[in-house]
Amino acid sequence: MNTNEKFVYSYSAKQQKEIEEIRSKYLPKKENKLDEIRKLDELVTKKATIISIAIGLISTLVFGFGLCCILEWKETMFIQGLVIGIFGVLGIVSAFPLYNIILRKQRSKIAHKILKLSDELMDENFNQ
């Protein structure tokens, strides 16, 4: 019989944390109410941002084309370039108010769901 056998155990909190982080990547995601609220809010702001940036970008290109018409073809397309440029400026100026309008509309569409989820979360936190 060998009496020199020992049981050796070492624990590393850092290593354990790393293992848990890697393991959590492979576990199925559980979406809780807070994650759902965050996702809904993000969708609302994303839609408004994308639409207003697209309008602003297209309007900037229209303005640039109008400016090009005025500067390059001033003898033949000055008035048309002026009109095109004005439409471009109007689009650029309307991009931010359009963002606010879309944001308000989208928020009003999902307000009841957000309020319901937030009430449930606050009730859970209050009861704990």
DSSP file (Angstrom, degrees, kcal/mol; ACC not computed):
  #  RESIDUE AA STRUCTURE BP1 BP2  ACC     N-H-->O    O-->H-N    N-H-->O    O-->H-N    TCO  KAPPA ALPHA  PHI   PSI    X-CA   Y-CA   Z-CA
    1    1 A M              0   0    0      0, 0.0     2,-0.6     0, 0.0     0, 0.0   0.000 360.0 360.0 360.0 134.2    0.0    0.0    0.0
    2    2 A N        -     0   0    0      1,-0.1     3,-0.5     2,-0.0     0, 0.0  -0.814 360.0-178.6 -94.8 118.9    1.3    3.4   -1.0
    3    3 A T  S    S+     0   0    0     -2,-0.6    -1,-0.1     1,-0.2     0, 0.0   0.454  70.1  77.1 -95.7  -3.0    0.9    6.0    1.7
    4    4 A N        +     0   0    0      2,-0.1     2,-0.3     0, 0.0    -1,-0.2   0.426  64.0 117.9 -87.9   1.8    2.3    8.9   -0.2
    5    5 A E        -     0   0    0     -3,-0.5     2,-0.3     2,-0.0     0, 0.0  -0.539  43.2-177.4 -73.4 130.2   -0.8    9.4   -2.3
    6    6 A K        -     0   0    0     -2,-0.3     2,-0.6     2,-0.0    -2,-0.1  -0.917  28.1-128.9-126.6 152.2   -2.3   12.9   -1.6
    7    7 A F        -     0   0    0     -2,-0.3     2,-0.5     2,-0.0    -2,-0.0  -0.913  28.3-167.7 -99.3 119.0   -5.4   14.6   -2.8
    8    8 A V        +     0   0    0     -2,-0.6     2,-0.4     2,-0.0    -2,-0.0  -0.932   9.4 175.1-113.6 127.4   -4.5   18.0   -4.2
    9    9 A Y        -     0   0    0     -2,-0.5     2,-0.4     2,-0.0    -2,-0.0  -0.996   4.9-176.3-133.0 128.1   -7.2   20.5   -5.0
   10   10 A S        -     0   0    0     -2,-0.4     2,-0.5     2,-0.0    -2,-0.0  -0.983   7.6-159.9-126.4 139.4   -6.6   24.1   -6.1
   11   11 A Y        -     0   0    0     -2,-0.4     2,-0.5     4,-0.0     3,-0.1  -0.962   5.3-172.6-120.3 130.4   -9.3   26.7   -6.6
   12   12 A S     >  -     0   0    0     -2,-0.5     4,-2.6     1,-0.1     5,-0.2  -0.964  11.7-163.5-124.7 114.6   -8.9   29.8   -8.8
   13   13 A A  H  > S+     0   0    0     -2,-0.5     4,-2.4     1,-0.2     5,-0.2   0.880  94.4  52.9 -62.5 -38.1  -11.7   32.3   -8.7
   14   14 A K  H  > S+     0   0    0      2,-0.2     4,-2.0     1,-0.2    -1,-0.2   0.920 111.3  45.4 -63.8 -44.5  -10.3   33.9  -11.8
   15   15 A Q  H  > S+     0   0    0      2,-0.2     4,-2.4     1,-0.2    -2,-0.2   0.902 112.0  52.2 -66.2 -41.2  -10.3   30.6  -13.7
   16   16 A Q  H  X S+     0   0    0     -4,-2.6     4,-2.3     1,-0.2    -2,-0.2   0.898 109.0  50.3 -61.8 -41.5  -13.8   29.7  -12.4
   17   17 A K  H  X S+     0   0    0     -4,-2.4     4,-2.3     2,-0.2    -1,-0.2   0.908 110.2  49.8 -64.0 -42.6  -15.1   33.1  -13.7
   18   18 A E  H  X S+     0   0    0     -4,-2.0     4,-2.3     2,-0.2    -2,-0.2   0.907 110.3  50.4 -62.9 -42.3  -13.6   32.5  -17.1
   19   19 A I  H  X S+     0   0    0     -4,-2.4     4,-2.6     1,-0.2    -2,-0.2   0.916 110.9  49.1 -61.6 -43.9  -15.1   29.1  -17.3
   20   20 A E  H  X S+     0   0    0     -4,-2.3     4,-2.2     2,-0.2    -2,-0.2   0.880 110.0  51.4 -65.2 -37.9  -18.6   30.4  -16.4
   21   21 A E  H  X S+     0   0    0     -4,-2.3     4,-0.9     2,-0.2    -2,-0.2   0.922 113.1  44.5 -64.6 -43.9  -18.3   33.2  -19.0
   22   22 A I  H >X S+     0   0    0     -4,-2.3     3,-0.6     1,-0.2     4,-0.6   0.920 113.6  50.8 -65.2 -43.3  -17.4   30.7  -21.7
   23   23 A R  H >X S+     0   0    0     -4,-2.6     3,-1.1     1,-0.2     4,-0.7   0.871 103.6  58.6 -62.6 -38.1  -20.1   28.3  -20.6
   24   24 A S  H 3< S+     0   0    0     -4,-2.2     3,-0.3     1,-0.3    -1,-0.2   0.775  96.5  63.2 -66.2 -25.2  -22.8   31.1  -20.6
   25   25 A K  H << S+     0   0    0     -4,-0.9    -1,-0.3    -3,-0.6    -2,-0.2   0.792 107.4  43.1 -66.0 -27.1  -22.1   31.7  -24.3
   26   26 A Y  H << S+     0   0    0     -3,-1.1    -1,-0.2    -4,-0.6    -2,-0.2   0.515  94.1  93.5-100.4  -7.4  -23.3   28.2  -25.1
   27   27 A L  S  < S-     0   0    0     -4,-0.7     2,-0.1    -3,-0.3     3,-0.0  -0.568  90.6 -94.8 -81.5 150.1  -26.3   28.1  -22.8
   28   28 A P        -     0   0    0      0, 0.0     2,-0.3     0, 0.0    -1,-0.1  -0.410  46.4-109.8 -64.1 140.5  -29.7   29.1  -24.3
   29   29 A K        -     0   0    0     -4,-0.1     2,-0.6    -2,-0.1    -4,-0.0  -0.521  23.8-151.8 -76.2 134.3  -30.5   32.7  -23.7
   30   30 A K        -     0   0    0     -2,-0.3     2,-0.6    -3,-0.0    -1,-0.0  -0.932  11.0-149.9-104.6 116.6  -33.2   33.5  -21.3
   31   31 A E        -     0   0    0     -2,-0.6     2,-0.1     4,-0.1    -2,-0.0  -0.771  15.6-167.0 -90.7 121.4  -34.9   36.8  -22.1
   32   32 A N     >  -     0   0    0     -2,-0.6     4,-1.9     1,-0.1     5,-0.1  -0.407  37.4 -95.0 -98.1-179.9  -36.2   38.5  -19.1
   33   33 A K  H  > S+     0   0    0      1,-0.2     4,-2.3     2,-0.2     5,-0.2   0.852 122.6  54.3 -66.8 -35.9  -38.6   41.5  -19.0
   34   34 A L  H  > S+     0   0    0      2,-0.2     4,-2.4     1,-0.2    -1,-0.2   0.910 108.5  49.3 -65.2 -41.4  -35.8   44.1  -18.7
   35   35 A D  H  > S+     0   0    0      1,-0.2     4,-2.4     2,-0.2    -1,-0.2   0.888 110.3  51.9 -62.5 -38.7  -34.1   42.7  -21.8
   36   36 A E  H  X S+     0   0    0     -4,-1.9     4,-2.4     2,-0.2    -2,-0.2   0.903 109.3  49.0 -65.8 -41.3  -37.5   42.9  -23.6
   37   37 A I  H  X S+     0   0    0     -4,-2.3     4,-2.4     2,-0.2     5,-0.2   0.931 112.0  49.0 -62.8 -45.2  -38.0   46.5  -22.6
   38   38 A R  H  X S+     0   0    0     -4,-2.4     4,-2.4     1,-0.2    -2,-0.2   0.916 111.6  49.2 -60.0 -43.9  -34.5   47.4  -23.7
   39   39 A K  H  X S+     0   0    0     -4,-2.4     4,-2.2     2,-0.2    -1,-0.2   0.906 111.2  49.0 -64.5 -42.5  -35.0   45.7  -27.1
   40   40 A L  H  X S+     0   0    0     -4,-2.4     4,-1.8     2,-0.2    -1,-0.2   0.921 112.8  47.3 -63.1 -44.0  -38.4   47.4  -27.7
   41   41 A D  H  X S+     0   0    0     -4,-2.4     4,-2.1     1,-0.2    -2,-0.2   0.891 111.4  51.5 -64.7 -39.2  -36.9   50.9  -26.9
   42   42 A E  H  X S+     0   0    0     -4,-2.4     4,-2.5    -5,-0.2    -1,-0.2   0.891 107.1  53.1 -65.4 -39.8  -33.9   50.2  -29.1
   43   43 A L  H  X S+     0   0    0     -4,-2.2     4,-2.1     2,-0.2    -1,-0.2   0.896 108.4  51.0 -62.3 -40.1  -36.2   49.2  -32.0
   44   44 A V  H  X S+     0   0    0     -4,-1.8     4,-1.8     1,-0.2    -2,-0.2   0.951 114.5  41.4 -63.4 -49.7  -38.1   52.5  -31.7
   45   45 A T  H  X S+     0   0    0     -4,-2.1     4,-2.3     1,-0.2    -2,-0.2   0.853 112.4  55.6 -69.8 -33.5  -35.0   54.6  -31.7
   46   46 A K  H  X S+     0   0    0     -4,-2.5     4,-2.9    -5,-0.2     5,-0.2   0.938 107.3  48.9 -62.6 -46.5  -33.3   52.6  -34.5
   47   47 A K  H  X S+     0   0    0     -4,-2.1     4,-2.2     1,-0.2     5,-0.2   0.931 113.7  45.8 -60.8 -46.6  -36.3   53.0  -36.9
   48   48 A A  H  X S+     0   0    0     -4,-1.8     4,-2.2     1,-0.2    -1,-0.2   0.900 114.6  48.7 -63.5 -40.8  -36.4   56.8  -36.3
   49   49 A T  H  X S+     0   0    0     -4,-2.3     4,-2.5     2,-0.2     5,-0.2   0.932 111.2  48.4 -65.6 -46.8  -32.7   57.1  -36.7
   50   50 A I  H  X S+     0   0    0     -4,-2.9     4,-2.3     1,-0.2    -2,-0.2   0.922 113.8  46.2 -62.1 -45.2  -32.4   55.1  -39.9
   51   51 A I  H  X S+     0   0    0     -4,-2.2     4,-2.4    -5,-0.2    -1,-0.2   0.926 114.5  46.4 -66.1 -44.2  -35.3   57.0  -41.6
   52   52 A S  H  X S+     0   0    0     -4,-2.2     4,-2.5    -5,-0.2    -1,-0.2   0.876 112.9  49.6 -68.9 -35.9  -34.0   60.4  -40.6
   53   53 A I  H  X S+     0   0    0     -4,-2.5     4,-2.7    -5,-0.2     5,-0.2   0.915 111.1  50.1 -66.9 -41.0  -30.4   59.6  -41.7
   54   54 A A  H  X S+     0   0    0     -4,-2.3     4,-2.6    -5,-0.2     5,-0.3   0.930 112.5  46.5 -62.2 -45.0  -31.6   58.3  -45.0
   55   55 A I  H  X S+     0   0    0     -4,-2.4     4,-2.5     1,-0.2    -2,-0.2   0.926 114.2  48.2 -62.5 -44.7  -33.7   61.5  -45.6
   56   56 A G  H  X S+     0   0    0     -4,-2.5     4,-2.0     2,-0.2    -2,-0.2   0.897 113.3  47.3 -62.6 -41.1  -30.8   63.7  -44.6
   57   57 A L  H  X S+     0   0    0     -4,-2.7     4,-2.0     2,-0.2    -2,-0.2   0.935 114.0  45.5 -67.8 -46.6  -28.4   61.8  -46.8
   58   58 A I  H  X S+     0   0    0     -4,-2.6     4,-2.4     1,-0.2    -2,-0.2   0.913 113.3  51.3 -63.0 -41.8  -30.6   61.8  -49.9
   59   59 A S  H  X S+     0   0    0     -4,-2.5     4,-2.7    -5,-0.3    -1,-0.2   0.873 107.5  53.1 -64.4 -36.4  -31.5   65.5  -49.3
   60   60 A T  H  X S+     0   0    0     -4,-2.0     4,-2.5     2,-0.2    -1,-0.2   0.902 109.6  48.3 -64.4 -40.5  -27.8   66.4  -49.1
   61   61 A L  H  X S+     0   0    0     -4,-2.0     4,-2.2     2,-0.2    -2,-0.2   0.898 111.4  50.0 -66.3 -39.5  -27.1   64.6  -52.4
   62   62 A V  H  X S+     0   0    0     -4,-2.4     4,-2.5     2,-0.2    -2,-0.2   0.923 111.1  49.4 -63.3 -44.1  -30.1   66.5  -54.0
   63   63 A F  H  X S+     0   0    0     -4,-2.7     4,-2.6     1,-0.2    -2,-0.2   0.919 110.4  50.9 -60.0 -43.7  -28.7   69.8  -52.6
   64   64 A G  H  X S+     0   0    0     -4,-2.5     4,-2.3     2,-0.2    -1,-0.2   0.882 109.3  50.2 -62.1 -38.9  -25.3   68.9  -54.0
   65   65 A F  H  X S+     0   0    0     -4,-2.2     4,-2.5     2,-0.2    -1,-0.2   0.916 110.7  49.7 -65.7 -42.2  -26.8   68.2  -57.4
   66   66 A G  H  X S+     0   0    0     -4,-2.5     4,-2.1     1,-0.2    -2,-0.2   0.910 111.5  48.8 -61.5 -41.8  -28.6   71.5  -57.4
   67   67 A L  H  X S+     0   0    0     -4,-2.6     4,-2.6     2,-0.2     5,-0.2   0.888 109.9  52.0 -64.3 -39.6  -25.4   73.3  -56.5
   68   68 A C  H  X>S+     0   0    0     -4,-2.3     4,-2.9     2,-0.2     5,-0.7   0.909 108.3  51.3 -62.6 -42.8  -23.6   71.5  -59.3
   69   69 A C  H  X5S+     0   0    0     -4,-2.5     4,-1.2     1,-0.2     8,-0.3   0.909 112.6  46.4 -60.9 -41.9  -26.3   72.6  -61.7
   70   70 A I  H  <5S+     0   0    0     -4,-2.1    -2,-0.2    -5,-0.2    -1,-0.2   0.921 120.5  36.7 -67.6 -43.9  -25.9   76.2  -60.6
   71   71 A L  H  <5S+     0   0    0     -4,-2.6     3,-0.3    -5,-0.1    -2,-0.2   0.867 126.8  31.9 -81.0 -36.9  -22.1   76.3  -60.7
   72   72 A E  H  <5S+     0   0    0     -4,-2.9    -3,-0.2    -5,-0.2     3,-0.2   0.855 131.3  27.3 -91.6 -38.1  -21.3   74.1  -63.7
   73   73 A W  S >X<S+     0   0    0     -4,-1.2     4,-3.5    -5,-0.7     3,-0.8  -0.284  72.1 143.5-120.2  47.1  -24.3   74.8  -66.0
   74   74 A K  H 3>  +     0   0    0     -3,-0.3     4,-0.6     1,-0.3    -1,-0.2   0.775  69.2  57.1 -62.1 -27.4  -25.2   78.2  -64.9
   75   75 A E  H 34 S+     0   0    0     -3,-0.2    -1,-0.3     2,-0.1    -2,-0.1   0.864 124.7  17.9 -71.3 -35.1  -26.1   79.4  -68.5
   76   76 A T  H <4 S+     0   0    0     -3,-0.8    -2,-0.2    -7,-0.2     4,-0.2   0.730 134.3  30.8-110.6 -26.6  -28.7   76.6  -69.0
   77   77 A M  H  X S+     0   0    0     -4,-3.5     4,-2.6    -8,-0.3     5,-0.2   0.059  74.8 115.2-126.8  26.8  -29.7   75.1  -65.6
   78   78 A F  H  X S+     0   0    0     -4,-0.6     4,-2.1    -5,-0.2     5,-0.1   0.953  84.6  40.8 -63.8 -50.2  -29.4   78.0  -63.1
   79   79 A I  H  > S+     0   0    0      2,-0.2     4,-2.4     1,-0.2     5,-0.2   0.923 117.2  48.4 -66.3 -44.6  -33.2   78.1  -62.2
   80   80 A Q  H  > S+     0   0    0      1,-0.2     4,-2.7     2,-0.2    -1,-0.2   0.907 112.1  50.0 -62.1 -41.0  -33.6   74.3  -62.2
   81   81 A G  H  X S+     0   0    0     -4,-2.6     4,-2.6     2,-0.2    -1,-0.2   0.868 109.3  52.1 -63.9 -37.3  -30.5   74.0  -60.0
   82   82 A L  H  X S+     0   0    0     -4,-2.1     4,-2.2    -5,-0.2    -2,-0.2   0.925 111.5  45.5 -64.4 -45.3  -31.9   76.6  -57.7
   83   83 A V  H  X S+     0   0    0     -4,-2.4     4,-2.1     2,-0.2    -2,-0.2   0.926 114.5  48.1 -64.0 -45.4  -35.2   74.8  -57.3
   84   84 A I  H  X S+     0   0    0     -4,-2.7     4,-2.0     1,-0.2    -2,-0.2   0.916 111.7  50.5 -61.6 -43.5  -33.4   71.4  -56.9
   85   85 A G  H  X S+     0   0    0     -4,-2.6     4,-2.5     1,-0.2    -1,-0.2   0.879 107.9  52.7 -62.8 -38.8  -31.1   72.9  -54.2
   86   86 A I  H  X S+     0   0    0     -4,-2.2     4,-2.6     2,-0.2    -1,-0.2   0.912 108.5  50.3 -64.6 -41.7  -34.0   74.4  -52.3
   87   87 A F  H  X S+     0   0    0     -4,-2.1     4,-2.0     1,-0.2    -1,-0.2   0.895 110.5  51.0 -61.6 -38.6  -35.7   71.0  -52.2
   88   88 A G  H  X S+     0   0    0     -4,-2.0     4,-2.3     2,-0.2    -2,-0.2   0.919 110.2  47.9 -63.4 -44.2  -32.4   69.6  -50.9
   89   89 A V  H  X S+     0   0    0     -4,-2.5     4,-2.8     1,-0.2     5,-0.2   0.909 110.0  52.7 -64.1 -42.0  -32.2   72.2  -48.2
   90   90 A L  H  X S+     0   0    0     -4,-2.6     4,-1.7     1,-0.2    -1,-0.2   0.896 110.3  48.5 -60.8 -39.4  -35.8   71.6  -47.2
   91   91 A G  H  X S+     0   0    0     -4,-2.0     4,-0.7     2,-0.2    -1,-0.2   0.905 111.6  48.9 -66.0 -41.4  -35.1   67.9  -46.9
   92   92 A I  H >< S+     0   0    0     -4,-2.3     3,-0.8     1,-0.2     4,-0.5   0.927 112.9  47.2 -63.0 -45.0  -32.0   68.5  -44.8
   93   93 A V  H 3< S+     0   0    0     -4,-2.8     3,-0.3     1,-0.2    -1,-0.2   0.821 111.5  51.8 -67.2 -31.0  -33.8   70.9  -42.5
   94   94 A S  H 3X S+     0   0    0     -4,-1.7     4,-2.2    -5,-0.2    -1,-0.2   0.563  86.7  85.8 -84.3  -7.3  -36.8   68.4  -42.1
   95   95 A A  H <X S+     0   0    0     -3,-0.8     4,-1.8    -4,-0.7    -1,-0.2   0.918  91.7  43.0 -63.0 -45.3  -34.6   65.4  -41.1
   96   96 A F  H  > S+     0   0    0     -4,-0.5     4,-2.1    -3,-0.3    -1,-0.2   0.933 114.8  47.5 -71.4 -45.3  -34.4   66.2  -37.4
   97   97 A P  H  > S+     0   0    0      0, 0.0     4,-2.3     0, 0.0    -1,-0.2   0.887 111.1  54.1 -60.4 -34.9  -38.1   67.1  -36.9
   98   98 A L  H  X S+     0   0    0     -4,-2.2     4,-2.6     2,-0.2     5,-0.2   0.892 105.2  53.8 -63.4 -39.3  -39.0   64.0  -38.9
   99   99 A Y  H  X S+     0   0    0     -4,-1.8     4,-2.6     1,-0.2    -1,-0.2   0.937 109.8  47.1 -57.6 -48.4  -36.9   62.0  -36.4
  100  100 A N  H  X S+     0   0    0     -4,-2.1     4,-2.4     2,-0.2    -2,-0.2   0.886 111.9  50.1 -63.7 -39.4  -38.8   63.4  -33.5
  101  101 A I  H  X S+     0   0    0     -4,-2.3     4,-2.4     2,-0.2    -2,-0.2   0.938 113.3  45.1 -64.5 -47.3  -42.2   62.7  -35.2
  102  102 A I  H  X S+     0   0    0     -4,-2.6     4,-2.8     1,-0.2     5,-0.3   0.910 112.7  52.0 -63.2 -42.3  -41.3   59.1  -36.0
  103  103 A L  H  X S+     0   0    0     -4,-2.6     4,-2.4    -5,-0.2    -1,-0.2   0.923 110.9  46.9 -61.2 -45.6  -40.0   58.6  -32.5
  104  104 A R  H  X S+     0   0    0     -4,-2.4     4,-2.1     2,-0.2    -1,-0.2   0.918 113.8  48.2 -62.4 -43.7  -43.1   60.0  -30.9
  105  105 A K  H  X S+     0   0    0     -4,-2.4     4,-1.5     2,-0.2    -2,-0.2   0.931 113.7  45.7 -63.1 -46.5  -45.4   57.8  -33.1
  106  106 A Q  H  X S+     0   0    0     -4,-2.8     4,-1.4     1,-0.2    -1,-0.2   0.888 112.2  51.6 -66.1 -39.2  -43.4   54.6  -32.5
  107  107 A R  H  X S+     0   0    0     -4,-2.4     4,-0.9    -5,-0.3    -1,-0.2   0.891 107.8  52.0 -64.9 -38.3  -43.3   55.3  -28.7
  108  108 A S  H  < S+     0   0    0     -4,-2.1     4,-0.4     1,-0.2    -1,-0.2   0.832 105.7  56.8 -68.0 -29.2  -47.0   55.8  -28.6
  109  109 A K  H  < S+     0   0    0     -4,-1.5    -1,-0.2     1,-0.2    -2,-0.2   0.876 120.1  27.4 -67.3 -37.5  -47.5   52.5  -30.4
  110  110 A I  H  X S+     0   0    0     -4,-1.4     4,-2.4     1,-0.1     3,-0.2   0.342  90.2 103.7-108.6   7.2  -45.6   50.4  -27.8
  111  111 A A  H  X S+     0   0    0     -4,-0.9     4,-2.9     1,-0.2     5,-0.3   0.899  80.2  52.6 -57.3 -43.2  -46.1   52.6  -24.7
  112  112 A H  H  > S+     0   0    0     -4,-0.4     4,-2.0     1,-0.2    -1,-0.2   0.888 111.2  46.7 -62.6 -38.0  -48.7   50.3  -23.3
  113  113 A K  H  > S+     0   0    0     -3,-0.2     4,-2.5     2,-0.2    -1,-0.2   0.921 113.8  47.3 -69.8 -43.7  -46.4   47.3  -23.6
  114  114 A I  H  X S+     0   0    0     -4,-2.4     4,-2.7     1,-0.2     5,-0.2   0.925 113.8  48.0 -62.3 -45.3  -43.4   49.1  -22.1
  115  115 A L  H  X S+     0   0    0     -4,-2.9     4,-2.4    -5,-0.2    -1,-0.2   0.893 111.5  50.3 -64.7 -39.2  -45.5   50.4  -19.2
  116  116 A K  H  X S+     0   0    0     -4,-2.0     4,-2.1    -5,-0.3    -2,-0.2   0.946 113.9  44.3 -63.4 -48.1  -47.0   47.0  -18.5
  117  117 A L  H  X S+     0   0    0     -4,-2.5     4,-2.4     1,-0.2    -2,-0.2   0.900 113.9  49.7 -64.6 -41.0  -43.5   45.4  -18.4
  118  118 A S  H  X S+     0   0    0     -4,-2.7     4,-2.6     2,-0.2    -1,-0.2   0.886 109.5  51.7 -68.3 -36.4  -42.0   48.1  -16.3
  119  119 A D  H  X S+     0   0    0     -4,-2.4     4,-2.4    -5,-0.2    -1,-0.2   0.920 110.3  49.4 -62.6 -42.2  -44.9   47.9  -13.8
  120  120 A E  H  X S+     0   0    0     -4,-2.1     4,-2.2     2,-0.2    -2,-0.2   0.910 112.3  47.9 -62.9 -41.8  -44.3   44.2  -13.5
  121  121 A L  H  X S+     0   0    0     -4,-2.4     4,-2.4     2,-0.2    -2,-0.2   0.910 111.8  48.7 -65.7 -42.4  -40.6   44.7  -13.0
  122  122 A M  H  X S+     0   0    0     -4,-2.6     4,-2.3     2,-0.2    -1,-0.2   0.885 110.8  51.2 -67.0 -36.5  -41.2   47.4  -10.4
  123  123 A D  H  X S+     0   0    0     -4,-2.4     4,-2.2     2,-0.2    -2,-0.2   0.915 110.4  49.3 -63.7 -42.1  -43.7   45.1   -8.6
  124  124 A E  H  X S+     0   0    0     -4,-2.2     4,-0.8     1,-0.2    -2,-0.2   0.916 113.5  45.8 -62.5 -43.0  -41.1   42.3   -8.6
  125  125 A N  H  < S+     0   0    0     -4,-2.4     3,-0.3     1,-0.2    -1,-0.2   0.856 112.7  50.7 -69.4 -34.5  -38.4   44.5   -7.2
  126  126 A F  H  < S+     0   0    0     -4,-2.3    -1,-0.2     1,-0.2    -2,-0.2   0.867 109.5  50.5 -70.3 -36.7  -40.7   46.0   -4.6
  127  127 A N  H  <        0   0    0     -4,-2.2    -1,-0.2     1,-0.2    -2,-0.2   0.632 360.0 360.0 -77.4 -13.8  -41.9   42.6   -3.3
  128  128 A Q     <        0   0    0     -4,-0.8    -1,-0.2    -3,-0.3    -2,-0.1   0.489 360.0 360.0 -82.0 360.0  -38.3   41.3   -3.0
